[in-house]
Amino acid sequence: MQVLYLWDAHGSNDPLMARQAMEGVPGADDDSRQRAMDMAEGAWGQREASDQWVERLAPQWPPRRQPPVDRNILRLGIWEMTNTDTPPKVVIDEAVELAKEFSTENSPAFVNGILDAVLRERRALTGGA
């Protein structure tokens, strides 16, 4: 999430900036850093589609009006739900915890509501999968 936040703030996915940011993460080994980089790159590459999905679900809070932390938590959560085998409820719980730790008082409920709506739509489109 930190890498996505940096890229969002700078408007580009600079790999050097990402590597420097991840070097400061205590206890992260090379495999963890690589997985984090892969997730950030995936979420960044899908950000326009994720933002459009969020804007459709919450037109009163389009991504440009959201706190940057929320915007990037949602991008990461949507990417993870649509591109990995991580159970969707785990993705939502992790996203809510990130919002509790790093964002505003209202952010956990907002993040939970959006990602739950994404999950419901995805299940409807895939026949419950």
Disulfide bonds with the S-S distance in Angstrom:
none
